[in-house]
Amino acid sequence: MIVTRHWLNEWIDLSDITTEQLAKTFNAIGLEVDRVESFRIPEKIVVGKVAACERHPDADKLNVCQVDLGGETRQIVCGAPNVAAGQYVPVAVVGAVMPGGLEIKPVKLRGVDSAGMICSATELGLPKVNDGILVLDESIGALELGKPLSEYPLLNDDLIEIELTANRGDCLSIRGVARDLCAALDKSLKPRTAGREDENRLGIGRLLKLDVDGDVTGSVRYHAVSVEFFDDSLLMMLRLAMIDESRANAVEGCLEYAMHSTGVILRAYPVDFFRANDEKLAGIVIKRDEHGLSAVYGRECASIIGIRQEDASRLQDVRGVIVIEASYIAPDVISQKMAETKLQSGPLYYRTSRGSEPELALGSDFLFSCIEAKGEGKIYGGTLEHAEAFEPKNISIDMGYVSRIIGTEIDKSRVANILKNLGFDISKSSEEQIVVSVPRFRHDIVNRQDLIEEVVRIVGIDNIPAKPFVLTEADRIDDDYFAFRKKQTYRQRAAQSGFYESVHFVFNEREQLDALGLPSVAKELALLNPIAGTLDTLRPTLLAGLLNAASSNAKNGRKRIPLFEIGSVFDVQRRESVKMALLFAGTLNEDSLDNSGKPETVSFESFTKLAADVLGDFTLKPVTPAHKMAHPYQAAAVYQHGVKIGEMFTLHPTLQAEMDLPRTVMFEGTFDALAFERVEAKAYSKYQASHRDLSILMPQAMPYEKVSGVIESSRSGEIVRFYPVDRYTDESLGDQMSLTLRFVLQSQEKTLEEEEITAAMEGILTALQNDLGVALR
């Protein structure tokens, strides 16, 4: 976006602001300055008037001009093709030094004396505005003969080019940039006189009619002007040259100048394009085209609103009746439509896709002021309009929240003043809150954070005091965290105990589940599985998947297969729960020198030790599983702290043979029931522990839990723990067996005496004899 200091000054008073301060302000408010260029007319270049212009007697391309400089007339030979009598021109008098370094001296050109030079724009160090000399007019100020051009501020301007992000379409105009400066400099936009309706003007309704066919997007406003003569002003041509805009004719240039000044999208059409069969009344129709875009139609498509104007509807002559169109379409709408249709965009799409100015009257009034200044003709009264409904968004911001986000307190009145200067409407205000109504031209503002960013941008990052960064993290240790930690802990335990994690789909084959004697999800709740037709039900167990994986490993020659899985299972009503399963098949170790290449095969007893490393301490009790996977004599329920957590069993020999598996032992339990408690440190005794063995004779049919229950209820505090170490049967013992128990005894206060140890053991033996009728062997 290119602006100049004096162009901005037409919208905001910059008399007390230097160009350097202006550039610093732009950078501070997020409008990054890309370049600054100054245009200064050298001394001794003055306003002159060509009093007479005659052909050079000895050169066809030279003219001998008599130039009035106010107090004197000088003869100057000029080669420009456009020089003519009556023109006001810039004249470099003798002694002037041009921007390129040329010094003006009296010379003779083909024998004719020349005292000075009539200059073109480029010779003055200005952008090129035409071919030939620069013709002055009063758009730069009152023309006084002999007055130095260095005293005309509009010719001695400073150009500033700023880089805009894609969301700042509101700054794609001189007025939009000035609006941001108002907030930064705490100034107001200069008031502009609205266009006056002359009661004697012919109404536009006698010339033109507007029809809207169906639901169209965007807003349009039509005016008409009858032009007999129109010419560019010097200031307009110069500024268009500064922003590198070309024009097909004077009206097109005026449209571009008005768009760059106000941000309103403007187009011009010849009225005859909308008149069919020489009808007196021309008709404009707005409707959706074949791509769903809002288009303007006359004899054919004239333009697509917000995108481009068709060549057939462009002005070929600046005279006659001209239809002026001002339009607005929301940038998100036009961008989405263009992405969907993949149409080629036009020159206006850059503005409309980023957000043009929606205040259409502003653009048309500015345009007519330019036309009236340099044209001859009449403007038709009234307008034809189609306005799209717009409901502004209201955003409430809390001053306490603003202070927390910015890191410092900013006065509420200052925040409100900044937002007002930026064009926001403060609809409501209380001591702690401001309700902001977002204008249509700020489509990029969607939440309170965006508003705070605007405040910070205008206040300036450098003006906010630096503070040490303080991060207060919320306590995130909740149930979800502990569930995650529990699963992670058990996965790590299983992995370090030698098990490999196996992950399967949550689907099973109903046929396999029926063969294993496992219930499956009711058929009316069955799924049409997208992976494979055979996986037709949700799994009720993890063991089926582990068995299939173990079978595949065994068939591939693996002799040792330890697997585990933690995952979701589903009951017959499709209720979800989480379980953990362990499986060990084959040998406990790999072949090695230590075992002479003959490692021991896993057994129910050895598996319990491995499972204890993963699950912790547990107790086994007899159970008859409901499914068909378990060995009838090697199955047990697993308890922790008196709660059943799952079942452990050896795989049934028949199923083992069918799946080509070696001996296989498995466990499956409810994951939520597994112990996961905070580890608490406990005091340990510094005194020596003592061990005593007790061999008792008991019936073979008597469960061990009866024995352990009696011991638990009768043991003294000195007995720390006990466990079985040997079981012996013999024909001589009949239906009796010998069970050896080892007791660990220790005190926290002292080393136990032999008498104390003996008393503790006798108490256990007495309880066993009285409650179970067992005695020492």
Secondary structure, 3 states (H helix, E strand, C coil): CEEEHHHHHCCCCCCCCCHHHHHHHHHHCCCEEEEEEECCCCCCEEEEEEEEEEEECCEEEEEEEEEECCCCEEEEEECCCCCCCCCEEEEECCCCECCCCCECCCEEECCEEECCEECCCHHHCCCCCCCCCCCECHHHCCCCCCCEHHHCHHHCCEEEEEECCCCCHHHCCHHHHHHHHHHHHCCCCCCCCCCCCCCCCCEHHHCEEEEEECCCCCEEEEEEEEEEEECCCHHHHHHHHHCCCCCCCHHHHHHHHHHHHHCCEEEEEEHHHHCCCCCCCEEEEEEECCCCCEEEECCCEEEECCCEECHHHCCCCCCEEEEEEEEECCHHHHHHHHHHHCCCCCCCHHHHCCCCCCCHHHHHHHHHHHHHHHEEEEECECCEEECCCCCCEEEEEEHHHHHHHHCCCCCHHHHHHHHHHCCCEEEEECCCEEEEEECCCCCCCCCHHHHHHHHHHHHCHHHCCCCCCCCCCCCCCCHHHHHHHHHHHHHHHHHHCCCEECCCCCEECHHHHHHCCCCCCCHHHCCCCCCCCCCCEECCCCHHHHHHHHHHHHHCCCCEEEEEEEEEEECCCCCEEEEEEEEEEEECCCCCCCCCCCCCECCHHHHHHHHHHHHCCCEEEECCCCCCCEEEEEEEEEEECCEEEEEEEEECHHHHHHCCCCCEEEEEEEHHHCCCCCCCCCCCCCCCCEEEEEEEEEECCCCHHHHHHHHHHHCCCCEEEEEEEEEECCHHHCCEEEEEEEEEECCCCCCCCHHHHHHHHHHHHHHHHHHHCCEEC
